[in-house]
Amino acid sequence: DAVYYAMIAAGNNQVPLIVSETGWPSAGDPNEVGSGLSNAQQYNNNLIKHVTSTVGTPYKPGMFIDTYIFALFNENLKPGPSSERNFGLLYPDKSSVYNVGLFKSTSTHSSPQTTMPCKQTPARTTSSTPSYTQPSGSPSQNRPATSHPTDETTPTTTTTTTPVWCVADSQAGTALLQQSLDYACGNGADCSEIQAGKRCFWPNTLVAHASFAFNSYFQRMGRQSWNCFFDNAAFVTTTNPSYADCTYPSN
């Protein structure tokens, strides 16, 4: 809004505002306080949520602002402090530094290859792809309303000892849920229990399987709000989604 008012004072109030670059370093030198993977991931996740919400600003509510994340790749040959080489979402070899929900079937350094009960990328093999039906009694239904992570772009720590779980949003589209399920199972989540014949295979629905995978990823990656983002396909809840013999870990 300060920029808007400055443009008005200069007589150019019709000039559109574009954020040409904004980002956060995933690594830095010891004296570069605040640089780090978790802060970078949360900053860019919340930035994306804020921009795509089109909430705008107090002066221009509902205004969509074109915003460019700095940067797509880490610049490993760039001179200067370490942070200057670590603003990227991807490493120079095109593998993912961290997930902000923008890439389909991304991979991270040394990430485990997991057999998934979902559509596979060409780099992985599977004998069959289970068919999903309309959710019926899935653990994400009939739950109390909970809020999504906040939209502030300043990184904060949300680790808590209170039992919390990450579950799929049943209102998210099928394509987004499938893509996010693929990502979670391929990047650290334990998806063995949602394989055919295992305790959490039924109900055999996309929402139920995604909820289990999202929660496993959330618990293993640090239980921070950004570990349960998945491009707004999931949210944190204090209601235990476990059912029958299927137990959702809470730590």
Backbone as CSV, one residue per row, in Angstrom:
resi,resn,N_x,N_y,N_z,CA_x,CA_y,CA_z,C_x,C_y,C_z
1,ASP,0.823,-1.198,0.000,0.000,0.000,0.000,0.863,1.257,0.000
2,ALA,2.024,1.201,0.638,2.926,2.356,0.613,3.330,2.672,-0.822
3,VAL,3.556,1.627,-1.628,3.913,1.840,-3.032,2.728,2.427,-3.796
4,TYR,1.532,1.901,-3.531,0.342,2.439,-4.184,0.180,3.937,-3.896
5,TYR,0.300,4.313,-2.614,0.135,5.715,-2.242,1.237,6.583,-2.845
6,ALA,2.436,6.032,-2.945,3.525,6.792,-3.570,3.231,7.026,-5.047
7,MET,2.673,6.021,-5.725,2.335,6.179,-7.139,1.208,7.191,-7.321
8,ILE,0.240,7.186,-6.399,-0.861,8.160,-6.461,-0.313,9.575,-6.308
9,ALA,0.613,9.729,-5.349,1.216,11.049,-5.122,1.986,11.521,-6.351
10,ALA,2.516,10.558,-7.116,3.269,10.901,-8.321,2.361,11.033,-9.539
11,GLY,1.047,10.809,-9.334,0.099,10.947,-10.426,0.031,9.746,-11.339
12,ASN,0.469,8.578,-10.863,0.466,7.361,-11.679,-0.320,6.247,-10.999
13,ASN,-1.531,6.539,-10.566,-2.293,5.557,-9.803,-2.869,4.433,-10.663
14,GLN,-2.682,4.473,-11.979,-3.181,3.408,-12.853,-2.095,2.394,-13.215
15,VAL,-0.912,2.607,-12.706,0.186,1.681,-13.003,0.025,0.415,-12.152
16,PRO,-0.035,-0.761,-12.783,-0.189,-2.002,-11.998,1.078,-2.320,-11.205
17,LEU,0.887,-2.910,-10.033,2.018,-3.267,-9.179,2.355,-4.735,-9.384
18,ILE,3.619,-5.020,-9.617,4.108,-6.391,-9.794,5.282,-6.613,-8.842
19,VAL,5.235,-7.709,-8.100,6.362,-8.088,-7.236,7.318,-8.895,-8.098
20,SER,8.419,-8.282,-8.480,9.318,-8.904,-9.457,10.149,-10.026,-8.873
21,GLU,10.410,-9.996,-7.582,11.097,-11.125,-6.951,10.936,-11.060,-5.442
22,THR,10.702,-12.199,-4.870,10.659,-12.342,-3.416,10.974,-13.790,-3.087
23,GLY,11.689,-14.018,-2.008,12.063,-15.386,-1.667,12.754,-15.446,-0.321
24,TRP,13.264,-16.630,-0.013,13.935,-16.854,1.272,15.005,-17.918,1.061
25,PRO,16.215,-17.711,1.584,17.282,-18.689,1.367,17.097,-19.951,2.218
26,SER,17.308,-21.098,1.605,17.186,-22.373,2.325,18.459,-22.738,3.070
27,ALA,19.518,-21.974,2.891,20.783,-22.201,3.608,21.565,-20.893,3.591
28,GLY,22.496,-20.767,4.526,23.302,-19.554,4.594,24.492,-19.738,5.504
29,ASP,25.285,-18.700,5.621,26.431,-18.727,6.519,25.954,-18.632,7.974
30,PRO,26.809,-19.002,8.942,26.415,-18.966,10.354,25.899,-17.608,10.819
31,ASN,26.397,-16.529,10.230,25.960,-15.195,10.655,24.703,-14.715,9.928
32,GLU,24.178,-15.512,9.016,22.956,-15.138,8.283,21.748,-15.718,9.015
33,VAL,21.339,-15.009,10.042,20.273,-15.477,10.926,18.953,-15.583,10.160
34,GLY,18.270,-16.711,10.349,16.966,-16.904,9.721,17.008,-17.719,8.453
35,SER,18.176,-17.834,7.826,18.256,-18.663,6.637,18.120,-20.130,7.051
36,GLY,17.464,-20.915,6.227,17.277,-22.320,6.559,16.129,-22.927,5.760
37,LEU,16.134,-24.240,5.665,15.161,-24.953,4.835,13.728,-24.749,5.306
38,SER,13.485,-24.905,6.619,12.110,-24.818,7.107,11.548,-23.409,6.940
39,ASN,12.362,-22.385,7.206,11.901,-21.013,7.030,11.609,-20.704,5.564
40,ALA,12.482,-21.186,4.671,12.273,-20.939,3.246,10.995,-21.615,2.764
41,GLN,10.779,-22.854,3.202,9.589,-23.582,2.775,8.321,-22.906,3.284
42,GLN,8.325,-22.507,4.544,7.123,-21.866,5.079,6.875,-20.510,4.426
43,TYR,7.934,-19.747,4.219,7.761,-18.435,3.603,7.116,-18.556,2.235
44,ASN,7.655,-19.431,1.392,7.124,-19.540,0.038,5.762,-20.219,0.004
45,ASN,5.521,-21.195,0.890,4.181,-21.793,0.964,3.144,-20.734,1.333
46,ASN,3.440,-19.936,2.357,2.489,-18.916,2.786,2.375,-17.779,1.768
47,LEU,3.463,-17.490,1.074,3.415,-16.492,0.008,2.442,-16.937,-1.086
48,ILE,2.563,-18.197,-1.495,1.684,-18.734,-2.542,0.233,-18.704,-2.084
49,LYS,-0.011,-19.105,-0.844,-1.382,-19.075,-0.324,-1.936,-17.655,-0.307
50,HIS,-1.108,-16.701,0.106,-1.568,-15.322,0.194,-1.881,-14.751,-1.188
51,VAL,-0.985,-15.003,-2.142,-1.181,-14.457,-3.485,-2.395,-15.093,-4.166
52,THR,-2.506,-16.417,-4.081,-3.611,-17.098,-4.769,-4.949,-16.876,-4.089
53,SER,-4.955,-16.414,-2.840,-6.219,-16.118,-2.167,-6.850,-14.844,-2.706
54,THR,-6.074,-14.034,-3.436,-6.503,-12.741,-3.976,-7.102,-11.850,-2.891
55,VAL,-6.600,-11.965,-1.661,-7.099,-11.106,-0.584,-6.686,-9.653,-0.813
56,GLY,-5.607,-9.465,-1.573,-5.168,-8.111,-1.867,-4.562,-7.402,-0.674
57,THR,-4.746,-6.085,-0.621,-4.231,-5.269,0.471,-5.384,-4.457,1.060
58,PRO,-5.179,-3.814,2.224,-6.254,-2.982,2.776,-6.730,-1.900,1.816
59,TYR,-5.813,-1.326,1.034,-6.199,-0.273,0.094,-6.853,-0.858,-1.161
60,LYS,-6.380,-2.046,-1.584,-6.919,-2.682,-2.782,-7.322,-4.128,-2.468
61,PRO,-8.381,-4.310,-1.698,-8.832,-5.670,-1.378,-9.308,-6.399,-2.635
62,GLY,-9.036,-7.700,-2.682,-9.451,-8.500,-3.828,-8.565,-8.345,-5.044
63,MET,-7.507,-7.590,-4.925,-6.609,-7.353,-6.055,-5.577,-8.478,-6.160
64,PHE,-5.494,-9.112,-7.330,-4.462,-10.123,-7.562,-3.177,-9.418,-7.969
65,ILE,-2.095,-9.723,-7.293,-0.805,-9.099,-7.572,0.134,-10.130,-8.188
66,ASP,0.555,-9.899,-9.422,1.531,-10.785,-10.055,2.794,-10.826,-9.206
67,THR,3.218,-12.024,-8.839,4.351,-12.192,-7.931,5.281,-13.271,-8.469
68,TYR,6.553,-13.006,-8.459,7.559,-13.943,-8.953,8.458,-14.388,-7.801
69,ILE,8.534,-15.708,-7.607,9.388,-16.260,-6.552,10.836,-16.257,-7.017
70,PHE,11.699,-15.783,-6.150,13.133,-15.853,-6.406,13.710,-16.976,-5.544
71,ALA,14.137,-18.063,-6.126,14.367,-18.248,-7.554,13.987,-19.686,-7.896
72,LEU,14.001,-20.011,-9.182,13.664,-21.377,-9.568,14.793,-22.339,-9.211
73,PHE,16.039,-21.957,-9.497,17.189,-22.830,-9.241,18.166,-22.193,-8.240
74,ASN,18.808,-23.041,-7.453,19.968,-22.603,-6.679,21.093,-22.255,-7.654
75,GLU,21.741,-21.130,-7.431,22.835,-20.696,-8.310,24.161,-21.070,-7.655
76,ASN,24.602,-22.294,-7.900,25.738,-22.831,-7.154,27.072,-22.163,-7.488
77,LEU,27.133,-21.390,-8.567,28.383,-20.705,-8.933,28.326,-19.209,-8.629
78,LYS,27.273,-18.760,-7.994,27.105,-17.330,-7.714,28.039,-16.914,-6.576
79,PRO,28.737,-15.796,-6.719,29.636,-15.349,-5.639,28.851,-14.718,-4.502
80,GLY,29.564,-14.432,-3.403,28.937,-13.786,-2.268,28.649,-14.761,-1.149
81,PRO,27.869,-14.342,-0.149,27.543,-15.223,0.977,26.755,-16.449,0.525
82,SER,26.727,-17.473,1.372,26.087,-18.744,1.014,24.615,-18.582,0.656
83,SER,23.935,-17.654,1.307,22.509,-17.471,1.034,22.251,-17.138,-0.427
84,GLU,23.181,-16.433,-1.072,22.994,-16.047,-2.466,22.920,-17.256,-3.394
85,ARG,23.439,-18.386,-2.961,23.430,-19.597,-3.780,22.308,-20.552,-3.390
86,ASN,21.415,-20.111,-2.482,20.421,-21.044,-1.944,19.012,-20.462,-1.872
87,PHE,18.632,-19.691,-2.877,17.272,-19.174,-2.939,16.358,-20.056,-3.791
88,GLY,16.908,-21.055,-4.463,16.142,-21.827,-5.432,15.170,-22.836,-4.840
89,LEU,14.143,-23.150,-5.629,13.239,-24.253,-5.298,13.807,-25.576,-5.773
90,LEU,14.747,-25.509,-6.726,15.364,-26.712,-7.294,16.883,-26.604,-7.208
91,TYR,17.524,-27.782,-7.113,18.971,-27.843,-7.245,19.336,-27.731,-8.730
92,PRO,20.587,-27.462,-9.046,20.976,-27.384,-10.456,20.692,-28.659,-11.240
93,ASP,20.622,-29.821,-10.553,20.313,-31.074,-11.264,18.812,-31.301,-11.420
94,LYS,18.006,-30.287,-11.085,16.545,-30.271,-11.239,15.801,-31.049,-10.158
95,SER,16.484,-31.566,-9.164,15.793,-32.198,-8.044,15.319,-31.113,-7.090
96,SER,14.300,-31.447,-6.291,13.640,-30.450,-5.454,14.423,-30.160,-4.174
97,VAL,14.547,-28.881,-3.836,15.134,-28.492,-2.556,14.105,-28.697,-1.451
98,TYR,12.869,-28.275,-1.703,11.747,-28.489,-0.784,10.457,-28.316,-1.573
99,ASN,9.359,-28.797,-1.005,8.084,-28.813,-1.707,7.242,-27.588,-1.378
100,VAL,6.788,-26.896,-2.419,5.823,-25.809,-2.229,4.558,-26.065,-3.045
101,GLY,4.393,-27.307,-3.520,3.175,-27.686,-4.215,3.066,-27.181,-5.635
102,LEU,4.184,-26.747,-6.236,4.130,-26.210,-7.597,4.521,-27.225,-8.652
103,PHE,5.205,-28.300,-8.240,5.724,-29.238,-9.210,5.040,-30.582,-9.085
104,LYS,4.837,-31.247,-10.195,4.242,-32.570,-10.203,5.328,-33.618,-10.121
105,SER,5.149,-34.531,-9.134,6.065,-35.668,-8.982,7.504,-35.220,-8.881
106,THR,7.763,-34.233,-8.002,9.133,-33.798,-7.778,9.855,-34.808,-6.916
107,SER,11.189,-34.728,-6.898,11.980,-35.623,-6.058,12.972,-34.797,-5.281
108,THR,13.385,-35.285,-4.131,14.371,-34.602,-3.322,15.622,-35.438,-3.235
109,HIS,16.741,-34.815,-2.847,17.991,-35.553,-2.697,17.808,-36.688,-1.706
110,SER,18.259,-37.875,-2.084,18.260,-39.047,-1.208,16.870,-39.394,-0.688
111,SER,15.829,-39.072,-1.439,14.479,-39.429,-0.995,14.219,-40.893,-1.285
112,PRO,13.500,-41.599,-0.392,13.261,-43.019,-0.593,12.292,-43.262,-1.724
113,GLN,12.449,-44.387,-2.426,11.503,-44.819,-3.432,10.499,-45.723,-2.752
114,THR,9.249,-45.318,-2.731,8.213,-46.026,-2.001,7.179,-46.575,-2.955
115,THR,6.778,-47.826,-2.751,5.692,-48.380,-3.537,4.398,-47.733,-3.100
116,MET,3.670,-47.123,-4.041,2.527,-46.314,-3.690,1.235,-46.904,-4.244
117,PRO,0.126,-46.766,-3.503,-1.161,-47.222,-3.988,-1.811,-46.142,-4.833
118,CYS,-1.071,-45.613,-5.792,-1.574,-44.510,-6.569,-0.843,-44.482,-7.890
119,LYS,-1.270,-43.603,-8.754,-0.681,-43.494,-10.072,0.785,-43.161,-9.971
120,GLN,1.618,-43.901,-10.722,3.055,-43.738,-10.634,3.576,-42.821,-11.732
121,THR,4.697,-42.178,-11.453,5.386,-41.415,-12.476,6.182,-42.388,-13.327
122,PRO,6.606,-41.982,-14.547,7.361,-42.894,-15.401,8.624,-43.437,-14.759
123,ALA,9.188,-42.709,-13.802,10.431,-43.160,-13.170,10.210,-44.319,-12.215
124,ARG,8.958,-44.592,-11.850,8.659,-45.676,-10.936,7.828,-46.720,-11.643
125,THR,7.832,-47.935,-11.136,7.074,-49.011,-11.763,6.080,-49.584,-10.792
126,THR,4.984,-50.096,-11.334,3.968,-50.730,-10.513,3.180,-51.683,-11.380
127,SER,2.636,-52.702,-10.789,1.910,-53.702,-11.563,0.497,-53.270,-11.863
128,SER,-0.073,-52.456,-11.002,-1.445,-52.020,-11.223,-1.701,-50.724,-10.483
129,THR,-2.753,-50.044,-10.878,-3.163,-48.816,-10.221,-4.556,-49.003,-9.675
130,PRO,-4.749,-49.008,-8.348,-6.073,-49.220,-7.787,-7.037,-48.153,-8.256
131,SER,-8.269,-48.542,-8.452,-9.295,-47.571,-8.815,-9.896,-46.983,-7.556
132,TYR,-10.212,-45.716,-7.614,-10.789,-45.028,-6.478,-12.261,-44.780,-6.727
133,THR,-13.034,-44.887,-5.665,-14.458,-44.653,-5.752,-14.821,-43.436,-4.929
134,GLN,-16.057,-42.972,-5.052,-16.501,-41.832,-4.264,-16.334,-42.139,-2.784
135,PRO,-15.716,-41.240,-1.993,-15.487,-41.508,-0.577,-16.762,-41.894,0.144
136,SER,-16.643,-42.911,0.996,-17.777,-43.359,1.798,-17.270,-43.748,3.159
137,GLY,-17.515,-42.890,4.144,-17.043,-43.184,5.497,-15.564,-43.015,5.669
138,SER,-14.951,-42.207,4.817,-13.515,-42.016,4.942,-13.203,-41.193,6.183
139,PRO,-11.987,-41.301,6.694,-11.656,-40.619,7.947,-11.703,-39.110,7.840
140,SER,-11.779,-38.548,6.635,-11.813,-37.102,6.515,-13.229,-36.555,6.565
141,GLN,-14.243,-37.440,6.621,-15.606,-36.982,6.665,-16.091,-36.866,8.099
142,ASN,-17.185,-36.128,8.289,-17.823,-35.982,9.594,-16.862,-35.502,10.676
143,ARG,-15.964,-34.622,10.322,-15.010,-34.100,11.294,-15.363,-32.656,11.593
144,PRO,-15.006,-32.158,12.761,-15.290,-30.763,13.069,-14.453,-29.842,12.205
145,ALA,-14.981,-28.651,11.979,-14.261,-27.691,11.145,-12.990,-27.259,11.841
146,THR,-11.904,-27.191,11.086,-10.633,-26.698,11.617,-10.090,-25.685,10.645
147,SER,-9.224,-24.845,11.117,-8.710,-23.780,10.268,-7.461,-24.229,9.539
148,HIS,-7.263,-23.669,8.346,-6.040,-23.903,7.602,-4.920,-23.074,8.222
149,PRO,-3.660,-23.393,7.887,-2.553,-22.590,8.396,-2.731,-21.125,8.026
150,THR,-2.138,-20.254,8.829,-2.304,-18.829,8.616,-1.658,-18.395,7.316
151,ASP,-2.083,-17.222,6.803,-1.611,-16.714,5.529,-0.406,-15.803,5.659
152,GLU,0.060,-15.542,6.897,1.198,-14.658,7.048,2.414,-15.279,6.388
153,THR,3.226,-14.466,5.736,4.392,-14.988,5.046,5.633,-14.996,5.917
154,THR,5.598,-14.432,7.118,6.746,-14.461,8.014,6.823,-15.817,8.685
155,PRO,7.946,-16.557,8.546,8.036,-17.897,9.112,7.816,-17.896,10.612
156,THR,7.070,-18.887,11.092,6.861,-19.087,12.519,6.988,-20.558,12.825
157,THR,7.259,-20.896,14.066,7.364,-22.273,14.487,6.068,-22.690,15.154
158,THR,5.517,-23.869,14.712,4.230,-24.297,15.234,4.283,-25.685,15.861
159,THR,5.496,-26.175,16.130,5.609,-27.489,16.736,4.901,-27.512,18.089
160,THR,4.146,-28.577,18.356,3.413,-28.690,19.610,3.448,-30.126,20.085
161,THR,3.347,-30.310,21.414,3.299,-31.658,21.963,1.884,-32.192,21.974
162,THR,0.879,-31.356,21.710,-0.503,-31.797,21.635,-0.666,-32.699,20.419
163,PRO,-1.357,-33.839,20.554,-1.553,-34.715,19.393,-2.306,-33.997,18.276
164,VAL,-1.730,-33.949,17.111,-2.375,-33.365,15.944,-2.130,-34.264,14.746
165,TRP,-3.021,-34.177,13.777,-2.936,-34.995,12.581,-3.124,-34.111,11.360
166,CYS,-2.675,-34.606,10.230,-2.856,-33.925,8.956,-3.739,-34.792,8.075
167,VAL,-4.844,-34.254,7.601,-5.775,-35.036,6.784,-6.106,-34.304,5.496
168,ALA,-6.564,-35.052,4.517,-6.926,-34.485,3.223,-8.218,-33.690,3.321
169,ASP,-8.304,-32.646,2.549,-9.524,-31.857,2.447,-10.407,-32.500,1.380
170,SER,-11.562,-32.987,1.777,-12.439,-33.671,0.832,-12.966,-32.754,-0.258
171,GLN,-12.810,-31.429,-0.067,-13.257,-30.466,-1.075,-12.186,-30.209,-2.131
172,ALA,-10.971,-30.698,-1.904,-9.904,-30.515,-2.892,-10.211,-31.362,-4.126
173,GLY,-9.785,-30.912,-5.255,-10.051,-31.639,-6.498,-9.315,-32.965,-6.560
174,THR,-9.860,-33.870,-7.353,-9.261,-35.200,-7.501,-7.836,-35.126,-8.025
175,ALA,-7.604,-34.284,-9.028,-6.267,-34.195,-9.617,-5.248,-33.716,-8.594
176,LEU,-5.616,-32.707,-7.797,-4.694,-32.190,-6.789,-4.432,-33.222,-5.706
177,LEU,-5.466,-33.923,-5.257,-5.283,-34.958,-4.238,-4.372,-36.065,-4.761
178,GLN,-4.581,-36.493,-6.011,-3.746,-37.556,-6.587,-2.298,-37.116,-6.695
179,GLN,-2.085,-35.894,-7.170,-0.724,-35.375,-7.309,-0.039,-35.272,-5.951
180,SER,-0.778,-34.802,-4.957,-0.202,-34.639,-3.626,0.050,-35.991,-2.968
181,LEU,-0.834,-36.967,-3.207,-0.623,-38.317,-2.703,0.632,-38.918,-3.311
182,ASP,0.811,-38.746,-4.623,2.024,-39.224,-5.287,3.267,-38.616,-4.646
183,TYR,3.205,-37.309,-4.385,4.360,-36.629,-3.813,4.673,-37.148,-2.414
184,ALA,3.655,-37.235,-1.560,3.881,-37.652,-0.175,4.488,-39.049,-0.121
185,CYS,3.922,-39.974,-0.898,4.415,-41.353,-0.863,5.817,-41.482,-1.447
186,GLY,6.179,-40.594,-2.343,7.501,-40.654,-2.957,8.551,-39.833,-2.252
187,ASN,8.162,-39.135,-1.189,9.112,-38.233,-0.538,9.094,-38.347,0.984
188,GLY,9.006,-39.569,1.479,9.206,-39.773,2.905,8.046,-40.368,3.667
189,ALA,6.824,-40.281,3.151,5.675,-40.850,3.862,5.721,-42.372,3.812
190,ASP,5.256,-43.017,4.881,5.142,-44.474,4.915,3.748,-44.837,4.412
191,CYS,3.678,-45.279,3.170,2.393,-45.601,2.542,2.135,-47.107,2.491
192,SER,2.896,-47.869,3.253,2.740,-49.329,3.215,1.381,-49.771,3.742
193,GLU,0.817,-49.032,4.718,-0.437,-49.456,5.332,-1.656,-49.209,4.447
194,ILE,-1.501,-48.468,3.342,-2.639,-48.266,2.446,-2.501,-49.082,1.173
195,GLN,-1.586,-50.069,1.207,-1.496,-51.035,0.118,-2.612,-52.063,0.270
196,ALA,-2.975,-52.690,-0.827,-4.033,-53.695,-0.808,-3.711,-54.785,0.220
197,GLY,-4.700,-55.108,1.050,-4.539,-56.141,2.062,-4.036,-55.635,3.390
198,LYS,-3.614,-54.368,3.454,-3.117,-53.808,4.703,-4.258,-53.166,5.500
199,ARG,-3.958,-52.783,6.743,-4.992,-52.338,7.678,-5.712,-51.066,7.265
200,CYS,-5.044,-50.206,6.510,-5.665,-48.924,6.155,-6.034,-48.833,4.674
201,PHE,-6.074,-49.977,4.002,-6.459,-49.962,2.585,-7.928,-49.594,2.414
202,TRP,-8.774,-50.111,3.306,-10.192,-49.761,3.261,-10.500,-48.622,4.211
203,PRO,-11.350,-47.662,3.835,-12.046,-47.601,2.547,-11.076,-47.261,1.414
204,ASN,-11.241,-47.929,0.286,-10.360,-47.743,-0.866,-10.796,-46.493,-1.626
205,THR,-10.543,-45.332,-1.028,-10.903,-44.060,-1.643,-9.682,-43.157,-1.699
206,LEU,-9.705,-42.236,-2.623,-8.592,-41.312,-2.771,-8.431,-40.435,-1.530
207,VAL,-9.545,-39.961,-0.970,-9.476,-39.088,0.206,-8.892,-39.837,1.401
208,ALA,-9.345,-41.074,1.619,-8.856,-41.851,2.758,-7.367,-42.151,2.619
209,HIS,-6.950,-42.593,1.437,-5.534,-42.904,1.224,-4.675,-41.651,1.312
210,ALA,-5.166,-40.550,0.751,-4.413,-39.299,0.813,-4.276,-38.829,2.261
211,SER,-5.327,-38.966,3.061,-5.265,-38.555,4.463,-4.171,-39.312,5.204
212,PHE,-4.107,-40.619,4.999,-3.093,-41.422,5.689,-1.688,-41.012,5.232
213,ALA,-1.509,-40.834,3.923,-0.195,-40.462,3.392,0.209,-39.064,3.853
214,PHE,-0.734,-38.118,3.811,-0.430,-36.752,4.241,-0.009,-36.746,5.708
215,ASN,-0.722,-37.515,6.537,-0.407,-37.533,7.961,0.966,-38.141,8.218
216,SER,1.279,-39.213,7.496,2.597,-39.829,7.660,3.697,-38.838,7.290
217,TYR,3.517,-38.143,6.185,4.502,-37.133,5.758,4.617,-36.030,6.810
218,PHE,3.481,-35.553,7.282,3.422,-34.482,8.285,4.173,-34.868,9.553
219,GLN,3.928,-36.077,10.066,4.558,-36.512,11.304,6.059,-36.708,11.118
220,ARG,6.465,-37.239,9.977,7.879,-37.549,9.749,8.721,-36.313,9.433
221,MET,8.086,-35.297,8.862,8.839,-34.128,8.411,8.916,-33.006,9.445
222,GLY,8.346,-33.208,10.633,8.513,-32.226,11.683,7.254,-31.654,12.279
223,ARG,6.073,-32.009,11.748,4.792,-31.575,12.310,4.652,-30.055,12.310
224,GLN,5.219,-29.397,11.325,5.034,-27.965,11.152,3.842,-27.733,10.217
225,SER,3.249,-26.552,10.284,2.075,-26.274,9.458,2.370,-26.443,7.974
226,TRP,3.585,-26.082,7.561,3.903,-26.191,6.139,4.095,-27.646,5.699
227,ASN,4.281,-28.570,6.649,4.349,-29.993,6.288,2.980,-30.550,5.974
228,CYS,1.937,-29.769,6.220,0.567,-30.201,5.931,-0.092,-29.200,4.988
229,PHE,0.641,-28.756,4.000,0.101,-27.760,3.067,-0.475,-28.427,1.819
230,PHE,0.396,-29.083,1.045,-0.018,-29.807,-0.169,-0.913,-28.941,-1.053
231,ASP,-0.490,-27.702,-1.236,-1.221,-26.774,-2.096,-2.684,-26.635,-1.676
232,ASN,-2.887,-26.548,-0.360,-4.223,-26.393,0.234,-5.113,-27.618,0.058
233,ALA,-4.498,-28.794,-0.124,-5.284,-30.027,-0.236,-5.405,-30.734,1.108
234,ALA,-4.834,-30.162,2.168,-4.836,-30.811,3.479,-4.881,-29.762,4.577
235,PHE,-5.174,-30.191,5.788,-5.165,-29.281,6.930,-4.888,-30.058,8.207
236,VAL,-4.445,-29.347,9.239,-4.133,-29.941,10.536,-5.403,-29.997,11.380
237,THR,-5.598,-31.100,12.100,-6.764,-31.258,12.958,-6.353,-31.895,14.285
238,THR,-7.111,-31.614,15.327,-6.901,-32.260,16.623,-7.834,-33.443,16.819
239,THR,-8.658,-33.740,15.818,-9.566,-34.887,15.865,-8.857,-36.103,15.292
240,ASN,-8.724,-37.141,16.096,-8.014,-38.340,15.674,-8.763,-39.029,14.529
241,PRO,-8.151,-39.154,13.353,-8.822,-39.776,12.213,-8.713,-41.300,12.192
242,SER,-8.073,-41.894,13.194,-7.924,-43.359,13.232,-9.296,-44.037,13.287
243,TYR,-9.378,-45.234,12.752,-10.634,-45.975,12.761,-10.327,-47.470,12.721
244,ALA,-11.195,-48.246,13.371,-11.052,-49.710,13.404,-9.598,-50.070,13.745
245,ASP,-8.945,-50.867,12.881,-7.560,-51.275,13.118,-6.557,-50.333,12.459
246,CYS,-7.042,-49.290,11.845,-6.164,-48.349,11.145,-5.792,-47.202,12.076
247,THR,-4.539,-47.137,12.468,-4.065,-46.116,13.391,-3.237,-45.064,12.658
248,TYR,-3.628,-43.813,12.820,-2.879,-42.701,12.276,-1.874,-42.229,13.319
249,PRO,-0.560,-42.283,13.038,0.431,-41.815,14.006,0.196,-40.346,14.375
250,SER,0.537,-39.985,15.601,0.411,-38.593,16.028,1.724,-38.013,16.486
251,ASN,2.826,-38.740,16.272,4.133,-38.217,16.623,5.173,-38.935,15.782
